[in-house]
């Protein structure tokens, strides 16, 4: 396996891990009624996750 293939697999693993972490953070925020901080248009903003966020996160990871 080449170094480039190793990097590609590593990048895919990192992307999957970040997606799982974001999904868990949204779920925890929903359960506790707290906000999450996200980047929107280059700015950090607080958002209250809605039940629809879970469906969007699932669709993105599929």
N, C-alpha and C positions, 0 to 999 in steps of 0.2 A: 504494500500500500504506500502511495506517495505521500509526501508531506502535505501537498495540497488537498488530497482526499482526507487526511487526518484533520486538517483545519475545517473542511466542510462538515464533517461528521461532528466535530466539536461545536461548531457554530449552530448546527441543528439541535444539538443537545442543550445548548445555552438558551436558544429561543424557546424550546419546549419547557425548560425549567422556569423561565421568566413568565411564560403564559400560565403555568400552573400556579405560580406565586401570586400573580395578579388575580386569578380566579379565587384563590383562597382569601386574599385581602378583601375583595369585594363581598364575598360571603360573610366574612367576619364582621365587616362594617354593617352589612344588612342586619345581622343577628344582634349587634350591639347598638344599632341606631346611630352610628358615628359616620363621619365623612372620610373620604379617601382623598389624597392629593394626587392630581394628574397633571400632565403637561398638555395644554390646549393652546394652539397658535403661539408657541414659544413662551407661554407664561404658566406658572404653577397656579392651579386653582383647586379649591376644595369642592367636592361633589358628594352628594348622598346617592349611593348606588340604588338603582331601581331594580325591581324583579326582572325587567327586560335585559339588564346588563348581563345577567347570567346566561341568557340565551345567546346574546351577541358574542360573549367570550367563548362559549361552546362552539358556535359556528366558525369563529376565527381559528380555533385550534383544530378543527376537523379538516 
